[in-house]
Amino acid sequence: MKNITIRFKLISATVIFAIILISIGVFTYFKLKEIQHIHKLSSSSVEIEQLGLKMRKAEKDFMLRSVTDNMYYQTKTSKYLSDFDNLLENVHSEIEILLNDDLIKEMRLQT
């Protein structure tokens, strides 16, 4: 073992350093992908909250405007009800995306 040259020591140190550097890079890559995925899930929850607020606004507009409008009672249609229904469909699709996510299933966050 005493016959190890300086050249061999430098090459082996470089190879070990490269292996460590590559392993850190791979680990960082996968952790960044996981963080991006968690951020996407967080954005979905914020989107659901914003859609809920828009639904409340559509409900208030309906109660304020359509209930006193005679055309609503004749046609049984309202712009505000259709807006509410569209927003509700969007909320359901966002919730479905969250419920089908592997990370949420893995963490058992479903109710």
Secondary structure, DSSP 8 states (H G I E B T S, - for coil): -TT--HHHHHHHHHHHHHHHHHHHHHHHHHHHHHHHHHHHHHHHHHHHHHHHHHHHHHHHHIIIIITT-HHHHHH---HHHHHHHHHHHHHHHHHHHHHT-HHHHHHT---
